[in-house]
């Protein structure tokens, strides 16, 4: 026991027994009696060098002796393949986070080591890599970067673990499962479209949907059938294949119906096909809103020359210059710090960079509170009880039935001015306040 204080040993015993640590703990005396603690401390003071199988105190001492060994943070990402535009940036930002955490002392005295595993944007490869991690008993890992790949891995989740945090926003974790999902939900996104358009009195709508995004259109159609959205009228609903090189036929039908606004449900290159078609048909003045998957600085810069004059995207606050956000926004400080960090790394703080940042930080925070060797059950319990925790994408409030944490109030509608996103709405698509950003 020489050199180890009683207080320190009590902390080790508490950690080994799974009691909450740091800011979330109650006094240890509310969990165990003084006599129990004394017995454990006496056992730990034994001088025998032989191992004591089944001895809690001996295990606690062994746990302490491993202090300084790295905490391995596994992340299965799409570094190559179709999802590489997300996974490559997610990998870079996790390495930035690794450096930041270790410069501040690591986790409970242990250095953090980010282990990036490439799933090649392939469900079968992702499942193979995840199965390997699960067989090793890892308590948690990040799962990214695109929906169908993440869902294949989620099917491996069981009540015994591990804890999985998906980076694909279009995944919908089952309540009570050990799966969490990043970003805001698709339902919240579509509701933000409608709130914004209603505030602009743009209620005669047309939609152009890639068949690969039909889930979004189905949700939109279901919402429009509700009484609260009775002021909207869907005057035309057209579809196209994401691999099409032209959509002028569908756009011509939409143009003939003279809608007040167009909702485009697709991402990436197919959006470019739509925008080029709109430009060629003289539809530049039609207010257009596209889904959040297009919230990339590089993509918007690439499409700048063909963007309609009133083009909008739902994004999180991390993509908007922090100076534009109202002073009362809880995550404003986190956004400013993140934006500076990514700028120094040569990037832009859009979703490709930021979508892994909050999930990784939340898990790291759990480990700092629970101990570096927390179990999947402990991590799940911690993650289901986040209350008003600011991140760079919003403020997290989770529960057993809410494994995402963000709400419609964490969504902003933004326009693109050629170099950056500009705030076009308040939270949830509501009108901007008269005073604007402060």
N, C-alpha and C positions, 0 to 999 in steps of 0.2 A: 504493500500500500504506500510505500515511501514515495513522496512526490505527487501523490494523487489525493486531493482534498475529499472530504466526505461529501461536500456539495457536488463535486464533479462526479464521484462514483454514483451518487443518487441519480444524477442525470443520465449516466450510462445505463443503470438498471432500468430507469423509466423508459429510455429509448428502446432497449431490448424487449421490454414487455409490451411495447406498442402504445405507450401513453403519449398523448399529444405533446408536442414540443413548442418552445418559444411562445409567440404571441397567442396561440390558440389553446394553451394548456391551462388546466386548473392546477391548484397545488397538488403535489403528488400524494399528500396525506388524505385527499378525498378519494383516492383509488385504493391505496393499501395502507395497512397499519404500520406504526413505527416498528413494531416487533418484526413484521415481515421484512421491512427494509434492513433492520439490524441483522437479521439472519442472513440476508443476501450479502450484506457488506462483510460479515464475518467469513462467509464462505469464500468471498473473493480475496480475502486476506491470507488464505492458506498458502503455505510455502512449498507444497509439493509441486514438482514440475511435471508430474504425470497427468495425462488428460483425464477429465472426469466426465465420462459419457452421461448425458442427462442432467448435468449440473447447470442450472441457469446462470449462476454467478460466473462459472468458468467460461461459459459461452460469451457472457458480457465482456470479460477480459479479452477473449480472443477477438471479439468485435472491435474493441478499442485498439488492439494491436494492429489491425488492418487499416487504421486511419492513415490517410495519405494515398491509398490505392485509388485509382481513377473510378469515377462513376461513369459507366458507359451509357450513353444516350443514343439508342438506335433509331435511325430514321430511314425508312424504305421510301425512296423518292424516284420520280421519273426523270433521271438525269439525261437519259437518251430516249429516242422515240418521239411520238406525237406530243407527249406531255412535257418535253424538255424545256419548253418556253416557261414553264412553271418550276419544274424540278431543279433545273440548273441554278436558278436564282434562290430557291429555297435552300439548296445545299450551301450556297455562299453565305446566306444570312445566318444559317446555323453555326457556321464557322466563326462569323463575327461575334455571335452571342457566346460561343465557347470562350473566345479570347476575353470578352467583357466579364464573364462570370469568374474566370480564373484570375483575372487581374484584381478582383475584389475578394479573393480568398477561397474561391470554389464553393463547394456544397458541404457544409458541416466538416470542413477541413480536408475534403477530398477534391482533387482536381476533376473538372468536367471534361469528358472526351466524347465529342460527337462522332459517331460511326455512321457514315452515309453509305447506304446500300442502294444500288441502281436496280430498279425493277423493270427497266427498259420499256416502260409504259405498257407492259404486258401483264394481264391478269394471272397467267400461269406462272410467270417468273416471280411475280409478287407473292403469290401463294407459296411457292417453293421457299422463298427467302423468309417469309413470315413463319412457316412451319418449322424451319430451322431455329429461329429465335425462340419460338414457343417450346420446342423440345429442350432448349437450354434453360427454360424457366425464367426468362426475362420478365420483369413485372410490368413493363410498359414499352411502347414504341410509337413513333409518329408514322402515319400511313398516308402516302401521297403518290400522285398529285392530281389524278383525274378520277371521275366518278366510278366508271365500271371496274377500274383496277382496285380502287379502295373497297368497293362492295364485295369483290371476290375474297379479299383478306378478312373483311368483317365477318364473313360466314364462319371463320375459324374461332371466333370469340366464344368463350364459355363462361359460366359463372365463376370458375376458378381462375380466370385471367387469360391473357394479360389485359391491362388497360390499354386501349387503342384510341389514339386521337387522329381522326381523319382530316386531311387538308383539302379534300374536295367538298365544296359547299353544297353540291347537289345530293349528298348522302344524307339520309334521315335516320339517325340512330333510334333504336327502339327504347322507350322509357325503361329505366332500370337495368339496361345492358351495361357492359363495360366499354362501350364505344361512345366517343364524343365527336362532334363535327365542327369544323371551323367556319367562320364567316357567318353572315346572316342567312336566314332560311329563304327558300324560293317563294314561299307564301308572303313573307314580309317584303321581299323585293317587288313582287307584282302589286301588292297593295300600295307600295310607295309610288309606282308608276301612276296608279289611278288617283291617289291623293294629289300628286303634282299636277296631272292633267286637269283634274276637276278645279284646282285653284286657278288654273289658267282659262277656265271655261272652254276647254277643248274636249267635247264629249262625243262627237261623231268620230268613231275610230275605225281604222283599218289595221289589219295585222298581216305580216309576212313572216312565215315561220319555216325554218328548215325542218324537214321531217324528223331529223335527229333531235330536235328540241320540242317535240310535241307535248312533252310533260308540262312545259311552261305554258303552252297554249291551252291545254286542258284545264290547268289551274286558273288561267285568266278567264276562260269561258265560264267556269263554275262560279268565280267571284262576280262576274257581270250578271249572273242570274239572281244574285241576292238583292233584296229590296234596297239596301243602302247604296247600291250602285245603279239604281234604276234610271238615273239621268243619262247614263251612257248608252250609246247605240253602236253596235258593230255593223258597219255598212259593207265591209268586205273582209274576208279571211282567206288569204292565199297561202299556198305552201310550195316549197321547192326542195330539191335535193341539195345537200351541202356541197356536193361535188360539181354542181352545175356551173357552166361558164357564163351564163346569161340568165337574167330573170326579168327581162324587159316585157315579156308577155304578161307575167303576173302583175308587174308594176303598172302596165297599161290599163289593166282591169281596175286596179286600185285608183288610179288617177281619174278614171271615168266616173267613179263614185263620189269624187270631190270630198274626201274626209278632211276633218280638221287636224288630225294628227295620225301618225303612223307608228306602230309598235313593231320593231324588228326583233325577232327571237332567234338569234344565232350568234356565233362568235367567230373571231379571227377572219381568215380568208373569205368565208362566205359572206361576212358583213361587207367586205370590200366589193364583192360582186354586186351586192344590193346598192351600195353607195354609188358605184360607177353607173349602174343602171338608172338610178334616180337623177344623176347629173346629166346623162345623155337625154333623158326625157323632160328636162326642165322642171324637175320637182324639188329644186333647191330651197324653195320657200315653205315646204311642208314640214311643220314641226315633227321631229322624229326622235323616238327614244329607243335605245337598244339595251340589251341586258348587261349585267355587271361583269360578265366574263370578258368584256371588251375594255375594261378599265385599266389599260396599259398605256404608259407614256409612249412607248415605241410604236404601238399600234395606232394611237391617235395621231402621232407625228407623221406616220406613213400615209394615213388617210386624209390628212388635213386639206389637201387640195380638192377633195370631192365631198367633204362633209356638208350637209345642209346648213343653212344659216342658223337654224335653231335645232341643234343636235344635243341630246342629253343622255346621261348615263347615271345609274344609281351606283354610288361608291361609298366607302367608309371615310371617316375623317382623316385617316392616315395619308390619303392621296391628295388632300387639300392643304395648301400652305397653312400652317398653324396660325399665322397672323390673320387669316380670313375667318377663323372660327370665333364665335362669341366667347368672351372671357369666362363665362360660367360653365363652359363645356368641360366636364371632368377629365377627359383624356387629352386636353389641349397640351399640357406639359409633356405627356408621354409622346404625343405626336411630334412636337418640336424636337425632342431629343432623338427620336427615331429618324426623322427626316434629315437631321444633321449627320447622323451616323451613316446613313445610306448614301448621302451626298458625298461624304468623305471617302466612301468605298467606290465611288464612280457610278452609282446607280440612281434610280428614281424610286421614290417610296410608293409604288403602286402595288397591286395585289400580288404580283409575281414575287416581289421581295417580301412583302409584309405578311402574307397569309400564314407563314410558319412561325412568325415572331411571337404572337400572343400564345398559341398553344404550347410552344417550347418554354416560354417564360412561366406560364401557369404551372406546368409540370415541375419545373425547377423550383418554383416557389413552394410547391407541395413538398418536395424533397427537403427543402431548407427547414420547413416546419416539422416534418415527420421524421427526418433522419435520412441519410443517404441510402439506407437499405430498406426503405419502405416497401410494403407489399402492394400488390395490385388492389386489394380490398381497401387498404388505408388510403391509397391515392384516389380511388373512386369516391370514397366517403368525403375526402377533402374537396374534390372537384365538384361534387354535387351540392356543396354548401358555400359557393362563392356569392358574396353579397356586395354590390356596388364596387367591384374591383375594376379600376380603369386600365385599359390596354390601349394599343394603338388603333384598334379597329372599333372600339366602343367600350361600354361599361358592362361587365359581366355579372349576371345574376342567374345562377343555375339551381337546379333541384333534381330530384329523382326523375321527374317527368320532363325536365328541360336540360338536354345535354348539348346545348349550343351556347346559351348564355346571352347572346345578343338579341335585340328586338328591332322592330321597325324604327324606333327612335335613334338607332345607330346608323341609319341610312340617310345619305344626303343625295340630292339630285344635283349634278354638276354639268357644266358645259365645258367646251374646250376652246381656248383662245389662240391656239397655234403653238403654244409653248408649255401650257400648264392647265390643270383643271381649275375651274372657277365656280364658286358656290352659286347655285341657282335656286336652292330651296333651303328651308329649315329642316330640322329633324323629321324623318318619316315622309318627306315630300311636301311638308307644310310650307306655306308662303314664308319668304324671308321677312324678318321683322323690319319695321320701318327704319330702325336705327342701323340695320345691317350688322356686319361683323364689328367687333370691338377690339 
